[in-house]
Amino acid sequence: MKKILYSLILISALGLQTKVDARPYDTAKVEQILAQAHALYKDDKNGANADYIPALAEVDSELFAIALVTTDGKIFTQGDIDTRFSIQSISKVFTLALAMEQKGAEAIRDKIGVNATGLPFNSVAAIELNEARSVNPLVNAGAMATVSLINGDTGEQKWQAISAWYAQFATAKLGVLEDIYRSESGSNGHNLAIAELLKSYGRFYGDVDINLDIYTRQCSVGVTTKDLALMASVLANGGTHPISGAHLMSADNVQRVLAVMTTAGLYETSGEWAYTVGLPAKSGVGGGIIAIMPGKFAIAAFSPRLDGAGNSVRAQKAIDYIADKAKANIFAHLD
Ligand code: DON
């Protein structure tokens, strides 16, 4: 009985029951769920920082933050919320969104592809195994090719467009973390090889060096967990920013971006994530993860230790916990 009551309070706290949708959020209850998630996993030492980008190995492994932004514009935070870290692969979602707005959803399907690779994020084998070569904008190959699609006569113009786009999602200008950018630029041989391979197959749409550099810069953008949740909240709200009110994307394109996140956002473990958590999500090797409950809220969590697929261990657990308490799952039956 106690358990049922508790669940009802949590559901209504996040406004997920259709019957309580009109009620205001119970701020204290949402704060409590975030605090519980943080307390439950803050001592989890599983996983390890990414180290193939040397600067990422230097980041304090104990950092842990959670943020949730609702589609009616409320912001909830917990933990090391002021720490800036590199956005890494989460950037791929927002550059995909820009490319889709500029070129249309069909161009993304034709020129990049929208199938899951089922393979690690930096897999060369995925390019060789698939006849279409690049098959997904959220793995490194397709993400670099997506950067090459962005409008602009020069690399600088493209970069300005991408960074202005991110700023609208975050409602703040975001800078590049120079130490991460330098470290990643100095250890980028694998990505260079992937980009050259795609180019040789006619699946890269511009100069390799320029677009690889823009991709590396976008991965090195510094964000707080709150910035990430604010960025993700646009995807939870059908393309309109719940805080600024800016209309950034069509609802159709949001739907497609969420579909790609569902199939590939956590790379080769995306299927397990959909099966257990059921929210479109995207991870980055900096330790961040975003997850979206369409129409309701976006969560971001950050902690640097990663599992074998490159997904933050604590961030996955925290999001899983919050989604479970909120009964948020896009595959759930709605009454
Ligand atoms: O290109 C890379 O390898 C990194 N800048 C980004 C990879 C990444 O974040 C994978 N995500 N979990």
Boltz pocket constraint, residues with backbone or C-beta under 6 A from the ligand:
constraints:
  - pocket:
      binder: B
      contacts: [[A, 87], [A, 88], [A, 89], [A, 90], [A, 121], [A, 122], [A, 140], [A, 184], [A, 191], [A, 215], [A, 216], [A, 219], [A, 283], [A, 284], [A, 285], [A, 286], [A, 309], [A, 310], [A, 311]]
      max_distance: 6.0
